[in-house]
Each structure stands twice: as C-alpha cells, then as structure tokens.
Amino acid sequence: MKLYSIILGIGILLPAAAWAGNRLYAVPLQKDVPAYRNETRKLYEKPAFVLDEKTRYVVKETGKALLRIGDNAGNEGWVEKSAIKTISENSSFTYDPADVSTWLENPQPFMVFGPDFADQTPIVLERSFADALRINVDHETVSRQASAR
C-alpha cells in the first residue's frame, strides 16, 4: 500500500511540476487591446479593462480564438489571440538599444547646506579624478603621489 501511495504521489507531482514550469504569459501587440469578462461577448459589452503594453499578463485558460488572462491587480478577462503574443516563463524580453550620455551641465562648486554649515565656505576641486578612476589605485598609492607633488 505504501509503494502504491508513493507511485501515485510521484505520478501527480511530476505533471504538476512540469505544468507549473511552463506557465504562459501574454503581451499585447498593439495599444488599447480590450479584455472582456465573458468568453462569449454580449451585445455592446464594454471591456472589463484595457491591456497595458508594458505589462505581462498570466494566461489562465485557452479557448479556440480567445485566451483568459489576468494581471497582478486581480483583473481577469478574455482577449483575442490575434491581438497578443504568448511567451513562456523562461522567455526573456529584449529592449531596443538606447544611447545613454551623461555630463556635468553645471561645472560650478556644489554645496550642501545644513544647520551646522552656515558659516562654512565652499571648496573648488581643480583636479580631475578621471585618470584615477580608470585604474584600481589604493589609498596608500594616492597618498604617496599627493605628497610627492
């Protein structure tokens, strides 16, 4: 009887684990994709909610031409398969390349004022730290270089 229980337990757990690992997600292909409460829409039924392009929705049930999806806020609805793209849990998102440029637009001294610093004067750093940041330099080396100048 114990062996039968173990085999039955394994027979139930393995398919459940395989199903849990293959969870499907839905991503809208266009803006303003409506999700309806019922699989068979009523006449003039208004959407329960509209899908956001940046949100990944969990596929809860599949129909012939529709998918029942849900989000983290608890919204659920039926969406046409042609309006969304389904991806597996293991899929990753790719993003378009973007140029990121940063520079100091205001090369003026920067001060943080606090209640204890009302009578302090600002300092101006005239040294560039760009070279020191490019290589791994420890505190002792910097102190030696500074005292040699």
N, C-alpha and C positions, 0 to 999 in steps of 0.2 A: 504494500500500500504506500509506503514511503517513497519507493522508487517511482511509482506512478505519479505521486504528487510533485516530485522534483521534475520529472519529464514534462508534466503539464505546466508547471511554473515556468520552465525554460521555454516551452512552446508558446506561452503567452507573452513573456518578457522580450524575447528576441524580435518578433514582428513589431511590438510596440516601440522598442528602441530604434529599430530601422525606420519606422514611420516618423518618429519624433525628430530624427536627424535629417529627414528630407522635407522639412517644412517649406512651403512655398510662400513667397511674398509677391505682392503686386505693386507695380509702379505705373502711374498714369503716363500715357504717351503724349498727351496734349493738355492744355489748360481747361479748367472747368468741366471735368468729367463727372457726371451726376451718378449718385448711388441711390437706389430706390429700396424701400422697405420690403417689398414683395417681389418674388421671382416673376410672377405674372402681374405685370403692372395694371393698375386700374386706370380707367379713362381719366385723363387730365391729372394723374397723380404727380405731385410735386416731389422733387428729390429729397431724401432724408438728409443728405449732406452732399457737398461737392468735394471731390478729391483734390488735395494739395499736391502740386508737382514734386515737392521736396520731401514728401512723406512716403515711407514704405509701409504698406498695409499687409496684414496677415490674411492669407487665403484660408477661409474656414470651410468652404464647401464648393464643389464644382457642379455646374449644370451643363446642359448641352451648349448653350450660347452665352451663358452668364456665370459669373463667379460671385460667391458671397464672401465679402471681405470685411475686415474690422480693423480699427486702429486702437491706439493706447488710451484714447479718451472714452472708449466704450461705444463708439458709433459703429453700426453694422449696416450693410446694405448690399444689394445686388448690382453688379456692374457688367457691362458688355465686355466679352473677352477681346473684341477687336479694339477697344479703347485703352487697354492696359497691356503691359508686358509683365509676364511672370518670371521670377528668378528664384533659384533655390537658396537655401540658408547659407550655403557655402560660397555663393557668388559674391564678388566684390564690386564696388562701384568704382568707376573711373571718372576723373574730372578733366575738364579741358585745361590746357596749360595756361598759366597766368604769370605775367611779369610782376615781380614784387620789387620795388625800388624804395629805398629809404635814404634820407639825407637830413641833415640838420638845416632847417629853414631859417632858424634864428640863431646865428652864432654869437649871441650876447651872453654875458655871465648869467647864470641861473642861481637864484637864491630861494631857499625855503625859510620863511619867517615863522617863528614860533614865539611864545611868550618870553622865553629865556634869551632870544637872539635879537632883541630890539636894538641893542647898541653895537651890534657886530657889523663889520664892513665886508663886502663880497671879495672873493679872490678870483683872479683870472688865470686859467691854465693856458700857458703858452706852449706847452709841449704836446705833440701828437703821440697818442698811445697806440697807433695803428701797427707799427712795427713790433712792439712788444706783445701785442695780442695775436700776431700771426704765428709766433713760436711759443713753446712752452718754457717760460722763464720763471724760476722760483724767486722767492723774496730775497734770499741772500745775494743772488746774482744782480738783481736790480739795485740793491743797497750798495754793492761794490761798484757798479757802473756809475751810480749817482755820486759817490764820494770821490771817484777818480776825476770827475769834471771840475 
